[in-house]
């Protein structure tokens, strides 16, 4: 069961990062504009 929990955590983190990246592309903020390369 531990392996399943780890997989779920990784998926959640991946979705959160993808959502934040997508949100930044849709409505880029002025403060994060210098991080476009990332």
N, C-alpha and C positions, 0 to 999 in steps of 0.2 A: 504493500500500500504506500510505502514511503516514496517509491519511484513515481507512482501516479500523482502524488502531491507535488513532487518536484516538477513534473511535466506541466501540471496545471499552473503552478507559479510562473514557470518560464513563459507559458502562453499568455498569461495575464500581463506580465511585464512587456512582452512583445506587442501586445495589442495596445497597451497604454502608450508606449513609445511611438508606435505607428500613428495612433490617434493624435498625439501631440504634434508629430511631424506634419501630418495632414492638415491639422488646424493652423499651424504656422504658415503653411503654403497658401491656404485659402485666405486667411486674414493675417498677414505678417505684421508683427508688432515692431515699433520703431526701435525698441531696445534690443530685440533679437535680430535685427536686420543685418548686423555685422556677422552673424553666424550662418549666413546662407550657404557658405561653402560646406558646412557640416551637414 
